[in-house]
Amino acid sequence: MGRDARAARRKGDVWYLTVMNGESPYDGELTLDFLPSGRYRATVATDDGDDRRHIVVRTDKVRGGKKWPVRLLSGGGLLVKLEREG
């Protein structure tokens, strides 16, 4: 069985990223090497703490080509909209 499924798609200058996690929790990093260099505002919908039935939406700042820390619950995941900043 796979550990997770990831997909990134782009429309214009806006990127969309989805990650669906497998059976084991994941506390690590995602590499944003698919993004052109620069700063991005990440709007993130993900599991709320220890309860994957509740979703929280937050914003974060990331850079293209860098690593981004993430924490995913067993069977959880995240959706991200990445928009380039100035």
PyMOL Python script that loads the backbone (N, CA, C, O; Angstrom):
from pymol import cmd

cmd.read_pdbstr("""\
ATOM      1  N   MET A   1       0.835  -1.192   0.000  1.00  0.00           N
ATOM      2  CA  MET A   1       0.000   0.000   0.000  1.00  0.00           C
ATOM      3  C   MET A   1       0.870   1.242   0.000  1.00  0.00           C
ATOM      4  O   MET A   1       1.935   1.261   0.618  1.00  0.00           O
ATOM      5  N   GLY A   2       0.423   2.275  -0.689  1.00  0.00           N
ATOM      6  CA  GLY A   2       1.151   3.535  -0.720  1.00  0.00           C
ATOM      7  C   GLY A   2       0.980   4.314   0.565  1.00  0.00           C
ATOM      8  O   GLY A   2       0.032   4.105   1.322  1.00  0.00           O
ATOM      9  N   ARG A   3       1.913   5.209   0.792  1.00  0.00           N
ATOM     10  CA  ARG A   3       1.846   6.034   1.999  1.00  0.00           C
ATOM     11  C   ARG A   3       0.952   7.237   1.820  1.00  0.00           C
ATOM     12  O   ARG A   3       0.245   7.631   2.747  1.00  0.00           O
ATOM     13  N   ASP A   4       0.975   7.832   0.626  1.00  0.00           N
ATOM     14  CA  ASP A   4       0.154   9.018   0.381  1.00  0.00           C
ATOM     15  C   ASP A   4      -0.019   9.221  -1.117  1.00  0.00           C
ATOM     16  O   ASP A   4       0.612   8.547  -1.931  1.00  0.00           O
ATOM     17  N   ALA A   5      -0.880  10.157  -1.457  1.00  0.00           N
ATOM     18  CA  ALA A   5      -1.080  10.555  -2.856  1.00  0.00           C
ATOM     19  C   ALA A   5      -0.971  12.071  -2.905  1.00  0.00           C
ATOM     20  O   ALA A   5      -1.560  12.769  -2.079  1.00  0.00           O
ATOM     21  N   ARG A   6      -0.212  12.582  -3.878  1.00  0.00           N
ATOM     22  CA  ARG A   6      -0.001  14.025  -4.006  1.00  0.00           C
ATOM     23  C   ARG A   6      -0.228  14.440  -5.457  1.00  0.00           C
ATOM     24  O   ARG A   6       0.101  13.705  -6.389  1.00  0.00           O
ATOM     25  N   ALA A   7      -0.793  15.622  -5.627  1.00  0.00           N
ATOM     26  CA  ALA A   7      -0.982  16.163  -6.973  1.00  0.00           C
ATOM     27  C   ALA A   7      -0.882  17.680  -6.910  1.00  0.00           C
ATOM     28  O   ALA A   7      -1.352  18.303  -5.959  1.00  0.00           O
ATOM     29  N   ALA A   8      -0.267  18.267  -7.926  1.00  0.00           N
ATOM     30  CA  ALA A   8      -0.172  19.725  -8.048  1.00  0.00           C
ATOM     31  C   ALA A   8      -0.629  20.104  -9.449  1.00  0.00           C
ATOM     32  O   ALA A   8      -0.235  19.475 -10.431  1.00  0.00           O
ATOM     33  N   ARG A   9      -1.449  21.120  -9.533  1.00  0.00           N
ATOM     34  CA  ARG A   9      -1.940  21.624 -10.821  1.00  0.00           C
ATOM     35  C   ARG A   9      -1.853  23.137 -10.808  1.00  0.00           C
ATOM     36  O   ARG A   9      -1.848  23.759  -9.745  1.00  0.00           O
ATOM     37  N   ARG A  10      -1.784  23.728 -11.995  1.00  0.00           N
ATOM     38  CA  ARG A  10      -1.643  25.174 -12.111  1.00  0.00           C
ATOM     39  C   ARG A  10      -2.685  25.727 -13.070  1.00  0.00           C
ATOM     40  O   ARG A  10      -3.026  25.109 -14.078  1.00  0.00           O
ATOM     41  N   LYS A  11      -3.180  26.912 -12.725  1.00  0.00           N
ATOM     42  CA  LYS A  11      -4.020  27.686 -13.640  1.00  0.00           C
ATOM     43  C   LYS A  11      -3.470  29.104 -13.606  1.00  0.00           C
ATOM     44  O   LYS A  11      -3.619  29.816 -12.613  1.00  0.00           O
ATOM     45  N   GLY A  12      -2.834  29.507 -14.700  1.00  0.00           N
ATOM     46  CA  GLY A  12      -2.164  30.798 -14.712  1.00  0.00           C
ATOM     47  C   GLY A  12      -1.022  30.798 -13.714  1.00  0.00           C
ATOM     48  O   GLY A  12      -0.161  29.919 -13.748  1.00  0.00           O
ATOM     49  N   ASP A  13      -1.011  31.796 -12.814  1.00  0.00           N
ATOM     50  CA  ASP A  13       0.025  31.882 -11.784  1.00  0.00           C
ATOM     51  C   ASP A  13      -0.407  31.281 -10.458  1.00  0.00           C
ATOM     52  O   ASP A  13       0.313  31.401  -9.467  1.00  0.00           O
ATOM     53  N   VAL A  14      -1.554  30.645 -10.417  1.00  0.00           N
ATOM     54  CA  VAL A  14      -2.067  30.058  -9.177  1.00  0.00           C
ATOM     55  C   VAL A  14      -1.894  28.538  -9.237  1.00  0.00           C
ATOM     56  O   VAL A  14      -2.273  27.894 -10.215  1.00  0.00           O
ATOM     57  N   TRP A  15      -1.313  27.982  -8.170  1.00  0.00           N
ATOM     58  CA  TRP A  15      -1.102  26.540  -8.068  1.00  0.00           C
ATOM     59  C   TRP A  15      -2.050  25.955  -7.033  1.00  0.00           C
ATOM     60  O   TRP A  15      -2.409  26.618  -6.059  1.00  0.00           O
ATOM     61  N   TYR A  16      -2.450  24.714  -7.251  1.00  0.00           N
ATOM     62  CA  TYR A  16      -3.307  23.975  -6.327  1.00  0.00           C
ATOM     63  C   TYR A  16      -2.599  22.673  -5.988  1.00  0.00           C
ATOM     64  O   TYR A  16      -2.139  21.959  -6.880  1.00  0.00           O
ATOM     65  N   LEU A  17      -2.511  22.366  -4.706  1.00  0.00           N
ATOM     66  CA  LEU A  17      -1.826  21.175  -4.231  1.00  0.00           C
ATOM     67  C   LEU A  17      -2.777  20.385  -3.346  1.00  0.00           C
ATOM     68  O   LEU A  17      -3.471  20.957  -2.506  1.00  0.00           O
ATOM     69  N   THR A  18      -2.807  19.075  -3.534  1.00  0.00           N
ATOM     70  CA  THR A  18      -3.592  18.215  -2.660  1.00  0.00           C
ATOM     71  C   THR A  18      -2.722  17.050  -2.200  1.00  0.00           C
ATOM     72  O   THR A  18      -1.921  16.508  -2.962  1.00  0.00           O
ATOM     73  N   VAL A  19      -2.900  16.684  -0.942  1.00  0.00           N
ATOM     74  CA  VAL A  19      -2.200  15.531  -0.376  1.00  0.00           C
ATOM     75  C   VAL A  19      -3.223  14.720   0.411  1.00  0.00           C
ATOM     76  O   VAL A  19      -3.910  15.249   1.284  1.00  0.00           O
ATOM     77  N   MET A  20      -3.314  13.437   0.092  1.00  0.00           N
ATOM     78  CA  MET A  20      -4.150  12.512   0.861  1.00  0.00           C
ATOM     79  C   MET A  20      -3.202  11.537   1.538  1.00  0.00           C
ATOM     80  O   MET A  20      -2.428  10.853   0.868  1.00  0.00           O
ATOM     81  N   ASN A  21      -3.258  11.470   2.859  1.00  0.00           N
ATOM     82  CA  ASN A  21      -2.344  10.641   3.626  1.00  0.00           C
ATOM     83  C   ASN A  21      -2.854   9.213   3.764  1.00  0.00           C
ATOM     84  O   ASN A  21      -4.059   8.968   3.704  1.00  0.00           O
ATOM     85  N   GLY A  22      -1.935   8.276   3.949  1.00  0.00           N
ATOM     86  CA  GLY A  22      -2.270   6.866   4.132  1.00  0.00           C
ATOM     87  C   GLY A  22      -2.573   6.530   5.583  1.00  0.00           C
ATOM     88  O   GLY A  22      -3.085   7.362   6.332  1.00  0.00           O
ATOM     89  N   GLU A  23      -2.252   5.308   5.970  1.00  0.00           N
ATOM     90  CA  GLU A  23      -2.621   4.794   7.291  1.00  0.00           C
ATOM     91  C   GLU A  23      -1.800   5.358   8.437  1.00  0.00           C
ATOM     92  O   GLU A  23      -2.298   5.433   9.560  1.00  0.00           O
ATOM     93  N   SER A  24      -0.560   5.756   8.191  1.00  0.00           N
ATOM     94  CA  SER A  24       0.311   6.248   9.267  1.00  0.00           C
ATOM     95  C   SER A  24       0.339   7.769   9.282  1.00  0.00           C
ATOM     96  O   SER A  24       0.372   8.398   8.224  1.00  0.00           O
ATOM     97  N   PRO A  25       0.326   8.370  10.474  1.00  0.00           N
ATOM     98  CA  PRO A  25       0.472   9.824  10.551  1.00  0.00           C
ATOM     99  C   PRO A  25       1.800  10.244   9.915  1.00  0.00           C
ATOM    100  O   PRO A  25       2.758   9.471   9.902  1.00  0.00           O
ATOM    101  N   TYR A  26       1.852  11.465   9.391  1.00  0.00           N
ATOM    102  CA  TYR A  26       3.065  11.971   8.758  1.00  0.00           C
ATOM    103  C   TYR A  26       3.415  13.309   9.378  1.00  0.00           C
ATOM    104  O   TYR A  26       2.600  14.231   9.385  1.00  0.00           O
ATOM    105  N   ASP A  27       4.624  13.415   9.897  1.00  0.00           N
ATOM    106  CA  ASP A  27       5.132  14.660  10.455  1.00  0.00           C
ATOM    107  C   ASP A  27       6.471  14.906   9.777  1.00  0.00           C
ATOM    108  O   ASP A  27       7.492  14.349  10.181  1.00  0.00           O
ATOM    109  N   GLY A  28       6.462  15.737   8.752  1.00  0.00           N
ATOM    110  CA  GLY A  28       7.674  15.933   7.974  1.00  0.00           C
ATOM    111  C   GLY A  28       7.581  17.160   7.097  1.00  0.00           C
ATOM    112  O   GLY A  28       7.061  18.196   7.510  1.00  0.00           O
ATOM    113  N   GLU A  29       8.091  17.037   5.878  1.00  0.00           N
ATOM    114  CA  GLU A  29       8.154  18.175   4.976  1.00  0.00           C
ATOM    115  C   GLU A  29       7.665  17.800   3.581  1.00  0.00           C
ATOM    116  O   GLU A  29       7.757  16.649   3.155  1.00  0.00           O
ATOM    117  N   LEU A  30       7.145  18.801   2.888  1.00  0.00           N
ATOM    118  CA  LEU A  30       6.852  18.690   1.461  1.00  0.00           C
ATOM    119  C   LEU A  30       7.845  19.582   0.733  1.00  0.00           C
ATOM    120  O   LEU A  30       8.109  20.703   1.167  1.00  0.00           O
ATOM    121  N   THR A  31       8.388  19.098  -0.355  1.00  0.00           N
ATOM    122  CA  THR A  31       9.295  19.909  -1.160  1.00  0.00           C
ATOM    123  C   THR A  31       8.486  20.635  -2.232  1.00  0.00           C
ATOM    124  O   THR A  31       7.752  20.014  -3.000  1.00  0.00           O
ATOM    125  N   LEU A  32       8.629  21.931  -2.271  1.00  0.00           N
ATOM    126  CA  LEU A  32       7.875  22.760  -3.214  1.00  0.00           C
ATOM    127  C   LEU A  32       8.698  23.043  -4.463  1.00  0.00           C
ATOM    128  O   LEU A  32       8.724  24.173  -4.952  1.00  0.00           O
ATOM    129  N   ASP A  33       9.373  22.013  -4.980  1.00  0.00           N
ATOM    130  CA  ASP A  33      10.240  22.188  -6.140  1.00  0.00           C
ATOM    131  C   ASP A  33       9.472  22.347  -7.449  1.00  0.00           C
ATOM    132  O   ASP A  33      10.074  22.670  -8.473  1.00  0.00           O
ATOM    133  N   PHE A  34       8.176  22.132  -7.439  1.00  0.00           N
ATOM    134  CA  PHE A  34       7.360  22.334  -8.642  1.00  0.00           C
ATOM    135  C   PHE A  34       7.034  23.812  -8.849  1.00  0.00           C
ATOM    136  O   PHE A  34       6.636  24.212  -9.943  1.00  0.00           O
ATOM    137  N   LEU A  35       7.202  24.628  -7.798  1.00  0.00           N
ATOM    138  CA  LEU A  35       6.905  26.062  -7.893  1.00  0.00           C
ATOM    139  C   LEU A  35       8.094  26.839  -8.444  1.00  0.00           C
ATOM    140  O   LEU A  35       9.236  26.550  -8.086  1.00  0.00           O
ATOM    141  N   PRO A  36       7.849  27.818  -9.308  1.00  0.00           N
ATOM    142  CA  PRO A  36       8.934  28.725  -9.687  1.00  0.00           C
ATOM    143  C   PRO A  36       9.430  29.467  -8.436  1.00  0.00           C
ATOM    144  O   PRO A  36       8.681  29.641  -7.475  1.00  0.00           O
ATOM    145  N   SER A  37      10.682  29.899  -8.456  1.00  0.00           N
ATOM    146  CA  SER A  37      11.212  30.590  -7.286  1.00  0.00           C
ATOM    147  C   SER A  37      10.393  31.840  -6.992  1.00  0.00           C
ATOM    148  O   SER A  37       9.820  32.449  -7.896  1.00  0.00           O
ATOM    149  N   GLY A  38      10.346  32.209  -5.737  1.00  0.00           N
ATOM    150  CA  GLY A  38       9.595  33.375  -5.303  1.00  0.00           C
ATOM    151  C   GLY A  38       8.788  33.070  -4.062  1.00  0.00           C
ATOM    152  O   GLY A  38       8.806  31.955  -3.540  1.00  0.00           O
ATOM    153  N   ARG A  39       8.076  34.091  -3.599  1.00  0.00           N
ATOM    154  CA  ARG A  39       7.234  33.965  -2.400  1.00  0.00           C
ATOM    155  C   ARG A  39       5.796  33.694  -2.799  1.00  0.00           C
ATOM    156  O   ARG A  39       5.305  34.186  -3.815  1.00  0.00           O
ATOM    157  N   TYR A  40       5.127  32.891  -1.963  1.00  0.00           N
ATOM    158  CA  TYR A  40       3.735  32.534  -2.222  1.00  0.00           C
ATOM    159  C   TYR A  40       2.928  32.613  -0.929  1.00  0.00           C
ATOM    160  O   TYR A  40       3.435  32.338   0.159  1.00  0.00           O
ATOM    161  N   ARG A  41       1.667  32.993  -1.075  1.00  0.00           N
ATOM    162  CA  ARG A  41       0.709  32.899   0.029  1.00  0.00           C
ATOM    163  C   ARG A  41      -0.008  31.571  -0.144  1.00  0.00           C
ATOM    164  O   ARG A  41      -0.593  31.299  -1.193  1.00  0.00           O
ATOM    165  N   ALA A  42       0.043  30.753   0.888  1.00  0.00           N
ATOM    166  CA  ALA A  42      -0.602  29.445   0.863  1.00  0.00           C
ATOM    167  C   ALA A  42      -1.875  29.502   1.700  1.00  0.00           C
ATOM    168  O   ALA A  42      -1.810  29.760   2.902  1.00  0.00           O
ATOM    169  N   THR A  43      -3.025  29.267   1.084  1.00  0.00           N
ATOM    170  CA  THR A  43      -4.282  29.116   1.807  1.00  0.00           C
ATOM    171  C   THR A  43      -4.492  27.617   1.954  1.00  0.00           C
ATOM    172  O   THR A  43      -4.631  26.899   0.964  1.00  0.00           O
ATOM    173  N   VAL A  44      -4.514  27.147   3.209  1.00  0.00           N
ATOM    174  CA  VAL A  44      -4.457  25.720   3.506  1.00  0.00           C
ATOM    175  C   VAL A  44      -5.731  25.261   4.210  1.00  0.00           C
ATOM    176  O   VAL A  44      -6.143  25.865   5.200  1.00  0.00           O
ATOM    177  N   ALA A  45      -6.354  24.201   3.710  1.00  0.00           N
ATOM    178  CA  ALA A  45      -7.464  23.529   4.397  1.00  0.00           C
ATOM    179  C   ALA A  45      -6.925  22.167   4.823  1.00  0.00           C
ATOM    180  O   ALA A  45      -6.485  21.376   3.988  1.00  0.00           O
ATOM    181  N   THR A  46      -6.962  21.903   6.122  1.00  0.00           N
ATOM    182  CA  THR A  46      -6.381  20.660   6.636  1.00  0.00           C
ATOM    183  C   THR A  46      -7.108  20.199   7.889  1.00  0.00           C
ATOM    184  O   THR A  46      -8.001  20.877   8.396  1.00  0.00           O
ATOM    185  N   ASP A  47      -6.705  19.031   8.375  1.00  0.00           N
ATOM    186  CA  ASP A  47      -7.303  18.467   9.579  1.00  0.00           C
ATOM    187  C   ASP A  47      -7.057  19.369  10.780  1.00  0.00           C
ATOM    188  O   ASP A  47      -6.030  20.042  10.861  1.00  0.00           O
ATOM    189  N   ASP A  48      -8.000  19.378  11.705  1.00  0.00           N
ATOM    190  CA  ASP A  48      -7.917  20.191  12.907  1.00  0.00           C
ATOM    191  C   ASP A  48      -7.296  19.369  14.039  1.00  0.00           C
ATOM    192  O   ASP A  48      -7.976  18.552  14.660  1.00  0.00           O
ATOM    193  N   GLY A  49      -6.014  19.585  14.305  1.00  0.00           N
ATOM    194  CA  GLY A  49      -5.354  18.913  15.427  1.00  0.00           C
ATOM    195  C   GLY A  49      -5.387  17.407  15.333  1.00  0.00           C
ATOM    196  O   GLY A  49      -4.751  16.819  14.459  1.00  0.00           O
ATOM    197  N   ASP A  50      -6.134  16.773  16.238  1.00  0.00           N
ATOM    198  CA  ASP A  50      -6.210  15.312  16.286  1.00  0.00           C
ATOM    199  C   ASP A  50      -7.529  14.770  15.769  1.00  0.00           C
ATOM    200  O   ASP A  50      -7.820  13.591  15.968  1.00  0.00           O
ATOM    201  N   ASP A  51      -8.336  15.591  15.111  1.00  0.00           N
ATOM    202  CA  ASP A  51      -9.648  15.150  14.645  1.00  0.00           C
ATOM    203  C   ASP A  51      -9.800  15.455  13.155  1.00  0.00           C
ATOM    204  O   ASP A  51     -10.038  16.601  12.774  1.00  0.00           O
ATOM    205  N   ARG A  52      -9.663  14.432  12.319  1.00  0.00           N
ATOM    206  CA  ARG A  52      -9.733  14.667  10.870  1.00  0.00           C
ATOM    207  C   ARG A  52     -11.148  14.945  10.377  1.00  0.00           C
ATOM    208  O   ARG A  52     -11.339  15.259   9.202  1.00  0.00           O
ATOM    209  N   ARG A  53     -12.141  14.834  11.255  1.00  0.00           N
ATOM    210  CA  ARG A  53     -13.512  15.170  10.865  1.00  0.00           C
ATOM    211  C   ARG A  53     -13.740  16.679  10.849  1.00  0.00           C
ATOM    212  O   ARG A  53     -14.713  17.156  10.265  1.00  0.00           O
ATOM    213  N   HIS A  54     -12.852  17.423  11.485  1.00  0.00           N
ATOM    214  CA  HIS A  54     -12.945  18.878  11.519  1.00  0.00           C
ATOM    215  C   HIS A  54     -11.847  19.468  10.658  1.00  0.00           C
ATOM    216  O   HIS A  54     -10.696  19.038  10.723  1.00  0.00           O
ATOM    217  N   ILE A  55     -12.205  20.448   9.856  1.00  0.00           N
ATOM    218  CA  ILE A  55     -11.283  21.085   8.933  1.00  0.00           C
ATOM    219  C   ILE A  55     -11.043  22.523   9.367  1.00  0.00           C
ATOM    220  O   ILE A  55     -11.976  23.226   9.755  1.00  0.00           O
ATOM    221  N   VAL A  56      -9.802  22.952   9.303  1.00  0.00           N
ATOM    222  CA  VAL A  56      -9.456  24.344   9.565  1.00  0.00           C
ATOM    223  C   VAL A  56      -8.836  24.932   8.308  1.00  0.00           C
ATOM    224  O   VAL A  56      -8.199  24.227   7.524  1.00  0.00           O
ATOM    225  N   VAL A  57      -9.030  26.237   8.125  1.00  0.00           N
ATOM    226  CA  VAL A  57      -8.436  26.953   6.998  1.00  0.00           C
ATOM    227  C   VAL A  57      -7.514  28.011   7.588  1.00  0.00           C
ATOM    228  O   VAL A  57      -7.907  28.774   8.471  1.00  0.00           O
ATOM    229  N   ARG A  58      -6.285  28.045   7.089  1.00  0.00           N
ATOM    230  CA  ARG A  58      -5.308  29.009   7.578  1.00  0.00           C
ATOM    231  C   ARG A  58      -4.466  29.487   6.398  1.00  0.00           C
ATOM    232  O   ARG A  58      -4.518  28.909   5.312  1.00  0.00           O
ATOM    233  N   THR A  59      -3.696  30.541   6.621  1.00  0.00           N
ATOM    234  CA  THR A  59      -2.771  31.006   5.590  1.00  0.00           C
ATOM    235  C   THR A  59      -1.346  30.872   6.107  1.00  0.00           C
ATOM    236  O   THR A  59      -1.091  30.901   7.311  1.00  0.00           O
ATOM    237  N   ASP A  60      -0.438  30.726   5.168  1.00  0.00           N
ATOM    238  CA  ASP A  60       0.972  30.551   5.489  1.00  0.00           C
ATOM    239  C   ASP A  60       1.774  31.210   4.378  1.00  0.00           C
ATOM    240  O   ASP A  60       1.234  31.483   3.306  1.00  0.00           O
ATOM    241  N   LYS A  61       3.038  31.466   4.612  1.00  0.00           N
ATOM    242  CA  LYS A  61       3.956  31.995   3.599  1.00  0.00           C
ATOM    243  C   LYS A  61       4.947  30.891   3.264  1.00  0.00           C
ATOM    244  O   LYS A  61       5.507  30.258   4.160  1.00  0.00           O
ATOM    245  N   VAL A  62       5.163  30.660   1.971  1.00  0.00           N
ATOM    246  CA  VAL A  62       6.115  29.643   1.525  1.00  0.00           C
ATOM    247  C   VAL A  62       6.945  30.219   0.383  1.00  0.00           C
ATOM    248  O   VAL A  62       6.619  31.269  -0.170  1.00  0.00           O
ATOM    249  N   ARG A  63       8.023  29.514   0.040  1.00  0.00           N
ATOM    250  CA  ARG A  63       8.888  29.908  -1.071  1.00  0.00           C
ATOM    251  C   ARG A  63       9.026  28.748  -2.032  1.00  0.00           C
ATOM    252  O   ARG A  63       9.173  27.597  -1.619  1.00  0.00           O
ATOM    253  N   GLY A  64       8.978  29.057  -3.316  1.00  0.00           N
ATOM    254  CA  GLY A  64       9.155  28.044  -4.341  1.00  0.00           C
ATOM    255  C   GLY A  64      10.522  27.384  -4.227  1.00  0.00           C
ATOM    256  O   GLY A  64      11.523  28.060  -3.989  1.00  0.00           O
ATOM    257  N   GLY A  65      10.567  26.060  -4.396  1.00  0.00           N
ATOM    258  CA  GLY A  65      11.808  25.313  -4.338  1.00  0.00           C
ATOM    259  C   GLY A  65      12.259  24.937  -2.946  1.00  0.00           C
ATOM    260  O   GLY A  65      13.236  24.202  -2.807  1.00  0.00           O
ATOM    261  N   LYS A  66      11.593  25.407  -1.917  1.00  0.00           N
ATOM    262  CA  LYS A  66      11.991  25.131  -0.531  1.00  0.00           C
ATOM    263  C   LYS A  66      11.156  24.003   0.061  1.00  0.00           C
ATOM    264  O   LYS A  66      10.207  23.524  -0.560  1.00  0.00           O
ATOM    265  N   LYS A  67      11.520  23.588   1.265  1.00  0.00           N
ATOM    266  CA  LYS A  67      10.761  22.571   1.992  1.00  0.00           C
ATOM    267  C   LYS A  67       9.763  23.268   2.911  1.00  0.00           C
ATOM    268  O   LYS A  67      10.022  24.360   3.417  1.00  0.00           O
ATOM    269  N   TRP A  68       8.620  22.620   3.116  1.00  0.00           N
ATOM    270  CA  TRP A  68       7.534  23.184   3.913  1.00  0.00           C
ATOM    271  C   TRP A  68       7.099  22.138   4.929  1.00  0.00           C
ATOM    272  O   TRP A  68       6.694  21.045   4.533  1.00  0.00           O
ATOM    273  N   PRO A  69       7.168  22.435   6.239  1.00  0.00           N
ATOM    274  CA  PRO A  69       6.774  21.446   7.251  1.00  0.00           C
ATOM    275  C   PRO A  69       5.260  21.213   7.252  1.00  0.00           C
ATOM    276  O   PRO A  69       4.476  22.159   7.173  1.00  0.00           O
ATOM    277  N   VAL A  70       4.862  19.937   7.344  1.00  0.00           N
ATOM    278  CA  VAL A  70       3.447  19.575   7.414  1.00  0.00           C
ATOM    279  C   VAL A  70       3.257  18.459   8.432  1.00  0.00           C
ATOM    280  O   VAL A  70       4.172  17.686   8.715  1.00  0.00           O
ATOM    281  N   ARG A  71       2.052  18.399   8.970  1.00  0.00           N
ATOM    282  CA  ARG A  71       1.656  17.322   9.876  1.00  0.00           C
ATOM    283  C   ARG A  71       0.317  16.798   9.391  1.00  0.00           C
ATOM    284  O   ARG A  71      -0.661  17.542   9.326  1.00  0.00           O
ATOM    285  N   LEU A  72       0.274  15.511   9.049  1.00  0.00           N
ATOM    286  CA  LEU A  72      -0.949  14.899   8.541  1.00  0.00           C
ATOM    287  C   LEU A  72      -1.369  13.748   9.436  1.00  0.00           C
ATOM    288  O   LEU A  72      -0.541  12.939   9.855  1.00  0.00           O
ATOM    289  N   LEU A  73      -2.648  13.683   9.721  1.00  0.00           N
ATOM    290  CA  LEU A  73      -3.190  12.591  10.519  1.00  0.00           C
ATOM    291  C   LEU A  73      -3.320  11.332   9.676  1.00  0.00           C
ATOM    292  O   LEU A  73      -3.293  11.400   8.447  1.00  0.00           O
ATOM    293  N   SER A  74      -3.457  10.204  10.319  1.00  0.00           N
ATOM    294  CA  SER A  74      -3.750   8.955   9.619  1.00  0.00           C
ATOM    295  C   SER A  74      -5.055   9.122   8.855  1.00  0.00           C
ATOM    296  O   SER A  74      -6.082   9.463   9.443  1.00  0.00           O
ATOM    297  N   GLY A  75      -5.022   8.886   7.559  1.00  0.00           N
ATOM    298  CA  GLY A  75      -6.215   9.046   6.742  1.00  0.00           C
ATOM    299  C   GLY A  75      -6.608  10.491   6.479  1.00  0.00           C
ATOM    300  O   GLY A  75      -7.672  10.749   5.915  1.00  0.00           O
ATOM    301  N   GLY A  76      -5.771  11.431   6.877  1.00  0.00           N
ATOM    302  CA  GLY A  76      -6.072  12.852   6.693  1.00  0.00           C
ATOM    303  C   GLY A  76      -5.493  13.385   5.401  1.00  0.00           C
ATOM    304  O   GLY A  76      -5.136  12.628   4.498  1.00  0.00           O
ATOM    305  N   GLY A  77      -5.409  14.702   5.331  1.00  0.00           N
ATOM    306  CA  GLY A  77      -4.850  15.310   4.135  1.00  0.00           C
ATOM    307  C   GLY A  77      -4.903  16.812   4.196  1.00  0.00           C
ATOM    308  O   GLY A  77      -5.217  17.405   5.228  1.00  0.00           O
ATOM    309  N   LEU A  78      -4.582  17.427   3.050  1.00  0.00           N
ATOM    310  CA  LEU A  78      -4.658  18.879   2.963  1.00  0.00           C
ATOM    311  C   LEU A  78      -4.904  19.305   1.528  1.00  0.00           C
ATOM    312  O   LEU A  78      -4.588  18.591   0.577  1.00  0.00           O
ATOM    313  N   LEU A  79      -5.482  20.500   1.406  1.00  0.00           N
ATOM    314  CA  LEU A  79      -5.676  21.178   0.119  1.00  0.00           C
ATOM    315  C   LEU A  79      -5.023  22.545   0.255  1.00  0.00           C
ATOM    316  O   LEU A  79      -5.176  23.213   1.278  1.00  0.00           O
ATOM    317  N   VAL A  80      -4.296  22.959  -0.776  1.00  0.00           N
ATOM    318  CA  VAL A  80      -3.579  24.218  -0.711  1.00  0.00           C
ATOM    319  C   VAL A  80      -3.761  25.002  -2.004  1.00  0.00           C
ATOM    320  O   VAL A  80      -3.671  24.449  -3.101  1.00  0.00           O
ATOM    321  N   LYS A  81      -4.015  26.290  -1.859  1.00  0.00           N
ATOM    322  CA  LYS A  81      -4.020  27.227  -2.984  1.00  0.00           C
ATOM    323  C   LYS A  81      -2.796  28.125  -2.804  1.00  0.00           C
ATOM    324  O   LYS A  81      -2.658  28.796  -1.781  1.00  0.00           O
ATOM    325  N   LEU A  82      -1.912  28.137  -3.798  1.00  0.00           N
ATOM    326  CA  LEU A  82      -0.659  28.892  -3.715  1.00  0.00           C
ATOM    327  C   LEU A  82      -0.696  30.043  -4.713  1.00  0.00           C
ATOM    328  O   LEU A  82      -0.810  29.840  -5.922  1.00  0.00           O
ATOM    329  N   GLU A  83      -0.597  31.266  -4.173  1.00  0.00           N
ATOM    330  CA  GLU A  83      -0.642  32.470  -5.006  1.00  0.00           C
ATOM    331  C   GLU A  83       0.648  33.264  -4.836  1.00  0.00           C
ATOM    332  O   GLU A  83       1.076  33.559  -3.720  1.00  0.00           O
ATOM    333  N   ARG A  84       1.256  33.601  -5.969  1.00  0.00           N
ATOM    334  CA  ARG A  84       2.521  34.349  -5.926  1.00  0.00           C
ATOM    335  C   ARG A  84       2.290  35.724  -5.308  1.00  0.00           C
ATOM    336  O   ARG A  84       1.293  36.390  -5.586  1.00  0.00           O
ATOM    337  N   GLU A  85       3.239  36.132  -4.460  1.00  0.00           N
ATOM    338  CA  GLU A  85       3.195  37.463  -3.856  1.00  0.00           C
ATOM    339  C   GLU A  85       4.123  38.390  -4.612  1.00  0.00           C
ATOM    340  O   GLU A  85       5.248  38.027  -4.954  1.00  0.00           O
ATOM    341  N   GLY A  86       3.630  39.600  -4.869  1.00  0.00           N
ATOM    342  CA  GLY A  86       4.360  40.669  -5.518  1.00  0.00           C
ATOM    343  C   GLY A  86       5.651  40.310  -6.058  1.00  0.00           C
ATOM    344  O   GLY A  86       6.339  41.156  -6.627  1.00  0.00           O
TER     345      GLY A  86
END
""", "prot")
cmd.dss("prot")
cmd.show_as("cartoon", "prot")
cmd.util.cbc("prot")
cmd.orient("prot")
